[in-house]
Structure formats: structure tokens, C-alpha cells
Amino acid sequence: MRAVGFTLSSKNIAYVSHWQTWLQGSDYDIDKAYIMGYTFDDNGRYIGWSNLFDLSNIDTLKASEYLPIPNGVTYTRTSDGLDITEDIRNIVTKLNKAD
């Protein structure tokens, strides 16, 4: 979901696409949604929600915005990249147990 407009109201109102009801299963009464906005530091630099954000150019910034929202797991990027082997094993184990 992407907000398509805001008001100057102090009530935190955001307007969303008309597809909202279909895509998210919303109805036509008042629904609450948590919307992540952009955050900037005191120098005007964009702050992402992951240490894996790549701000080197606009394309990598846009790709970084699709990183998952934090879930309490910390990943560290090294010069060799990011090793997620153990995470993949855990996911496969959980999927195998579900069968």
C-alpha cells in the first residue's frame, strides 16, 4: 500500500488508492493502518529501517525500500556479502515440519 495523499489535520489522515479495499480486504468504515513514512536525520540524509540500505544511487535506494521490516533479527553485511545460510536452513526445517 502506498499513500496517495495526506491532510494537514492533526488526526493523521492518509488517503490511499481505491484498490485498498480489494488488495487488503478493507471495508468502507474507518480502518486503522500503520504506514511507514520516510525519516531523515538532522542533515537531511534519508534513514532506512535496515543497516542493509544502499544509498549510493537512486536505483539501489528504491530497491532497498523493499527490504523486510525489522523483526528483531540482526544481519551483518561484510565485504563478502551477507551469509543467510543458517536462516535458509531454519526456514526449510520449519516448512518440512509443517508437512
Summary of the structure (lengths in Angstrom):
residues: 99
radius of gyration: 18.3
end to end distance: 32.0
largest distance: 50.9
contacts: 148
relative contact order: 0.09
helix: 26%
strand: 13%
